[in-house]
Structures are given as structure tokens and as C-alpha cells.
């Protein structure tokens, strides 16, 4: 039975003003999993109306009360994990371990947001003015626009809205067209059931063909004062440009061309396990996935042989099968784009060690390549799929140079038993995140998360996340006597 869902505006489930709907297609069997309302600019205005009307009351709500709502929502999300696992399998092809991890980490993000509600929101500043108390006070912006992605829908959907809400903003959420339920409506259901007041969170779903118009209407609305987006760099450039045109701060978490550097001192078996996880978790559809595995020549042959054997053994297929590790890509277009990258590399001389075959619908066989050269698309472009590349280098300096040979700068891993050597390499890699003796895919709700260069700007998580979704105001009180004036 096909699921039918409306927009969520002012706490109510309402159809699009036009009455239109759009299909939400399962990547595994191409069936219509759900039909959701297809919003237009008029619906965006209705959602912003509701968010603006709710802002004053929500911002004045006591921090303890806000914290309780997020703590309750975290418990509800964990209780609904079985439902979430089925939803992710059907809507985005997520396998059960990945979906379960999504629900668990998303619940922890909600708990971290609960602490953000009660965090210190300012500081006492020094002043040269006698008798004056000078303060830096953090205040919510007002209405925030949040645009959430499909690939880690619970984690990134919650991250798009949790801290903005917790610190007193209201939110209009536009979820991905590939996962309107998982990264939008499902999460809103949880928060509303936890007691979030009507209008504080509003969800606007849309048809893919209307995405640009809907996003532009949302960002251009003068009542929207802050924007966050997680997704591809190409779309992020458009979002950032629109926000800048309207003088609105934005947090952009974009693509990556992430490396796992395997140094001479690495435990080869551990490095193989780490690299396989970093490259193929969620069929490689993670912004932190390891596109490049850069291996010291002294261990490259052994490493590559063991990596290829492990990757070739990964079960692929139906995401509802508990044994499946590699599920489908999010849609047929994505699988075909990744296969085109493989074909381009092979035509220019790359070696395929395993995989590399034409996709079966949206299912792409896990693929390992070597012999990648600078004229190949795969050297430059983010793979974002079930393929990775192995490079052989002579020493740490060459490894660092190759890791930095990209416009991106999101995350990296350095595998080394010699932690001093590993740390030295990590310090020189130009990314917003780096992990020593671990791979590139890591996330914690209380850590600052974000990239540099074409991987975006601004941070989610921790104190940096609070700073991203509040604005600093300078406030003073002349507490002793009266200020003096020259005339």
C-alpha cells in the first residue's frame, strides 16, 4: 500500500495549495513507496508564516522545557527504530545496520541538542567605560531554513533542525526529494509527538522539478534569517549564492574527496578493515566516504590483495535482507553516473581489481580500482558510491601531497601504529576533520563538524554549532551612575 503524506504547517497535515503530489520511488524495485504533497512558493510562504508566528513564544520558552522536548524526542526515535529501519530500506535502500546506526546517532544528536538549550549563551566583556556592564549575548536568529539530504536521513535530517530549534529558532525544513519521509516528515512526527509546539517546525516537500523554485522562495523570504544545507557541492554553491544575495548567514556541509592514508607502520589487516568500512558503508553514499586509499609502497601489494579479497566478499542486493552489506544506490541515475566514472577510468588505463560491472538497476557492485591518473574523472570528482581507488606512494610527504590534491577538504583518516608519524601527516592534510589510526567516516553530535574549501563552511555540532545558529549581540548596562557626554 502506497503511503500518502501531506505537508506539515503549523502543526497540521495539509495538502499543497495546488493539490499536486509527487512520487517517492524505492531504489530497490523502482516501485512507488509513497506519494507526498508537491509544494510551491505559496506553500513556502504559509510555512514561513507559521514559523514566524511561533518564534516569539518558542524563543521565550524556558530552556529546561525545550530540553525536555528534545530528550523525549530522542527516546521516541529510538523506540521507533524498527519503523525507521523499514523506512530507510524502502525509501533510500539503506541496509539494516546503517539504518539502525542512523536512528541511534540521530537520537544522540537530539540529546546533545537538549544540552544546547541550557548552554551558556553569552559572556561578560571587558570595557573601558566606568560603571558599565558589557555583555556579548547570543540570541536566536528567528526563522531558519533547513535543507536536509537523503543519504543519512535520520542523522542529517535531525542535525539540520535540532540545534537551531534548541537555541530558540523556528525552522522550515525542506527535505530531499529522494527521502521526504526519512529526512523530513518522519522526524517531524517524532518531535511533534514529543511536544514541540505547532509552527515551531514546518516541513515542505516538493517535486524534483520544482526544487529550485521552492528553495529560492524559502531563502528569499525576508523573514528567513539563517540557512543550513547538507548536500552536493554543486547545489551548495547555488544555496550559498542565494543566501549571500539576501545577506543571510549559511552553514554548508558539502561534498568530499576523502582520503585514507595508510603509512608504512600500519597494521595491514586493521587498515584493510578500516578502509573497507570507510569506502563502502552505505554503499559509499556518505559525504565522508573514502574515495582515495593512499598506501605506502612498502605494504601496498599486501594491502591491495587483502582489500580486494575483502571487498569482493561483501554481500550485495536487497536492503531488507539482514545479510546485505552493499544495497542499491539511491536511484538509477546515481548508479549510472558512478559507472560512467569507472568506465572513464578504465578507458584511460585504470585497473579494476573487483567489480566494475554495469549496474543492475540502481545496484552497483562494490568496485576497487588502481592506476588512477590525473586525466581521469575519478581522480577529481567525488565518487559518492560503491567504488574506491588505491594509490601507491613513496613516503608520507608524497601521501600528504596526493591527499591535498583536490578542491575538497572535508575529512580524512591516517592509519599508522606509529602515532607520532600519523599525527604529523594528519596535521598537514587540509580538511576540516581528520582521524589518526582510523578511517574517514566518523561523526559525534558534540564535535564540530564541517569542511573547508569546496566542502563548505560553518559548523554543526558542539559549541561551534550553537554559534552557527545564534547571533552575537553586544549589550551594555550603565549600572553605576550616569554616562558622561562631551556636549
PyMOL commands that set and color helices and strands:
alter all, ss='L'
color gray80, all
select helices_A, chain A and resi 41-60+63-79+81-92+96-117+153-166+181-193+208-220+233-245+268-284+297-312+332-347+377-380+396-403+419-428+453-455+462-468
alter helices_A, ss='H'
color red, helices_A
select strands_A, chain A and resi 3-5+7-9+12-14+21-25+32-37+122-125+132-140+143-148+170-175+201-203+224-230+249-253+258-262+290-296+351-354+367-370+387-393+412-415+435-436+456-457+470-478
alter strands_A, ss='S'
color yellow, strands_A
deselect
rebuild
show_as cartoon
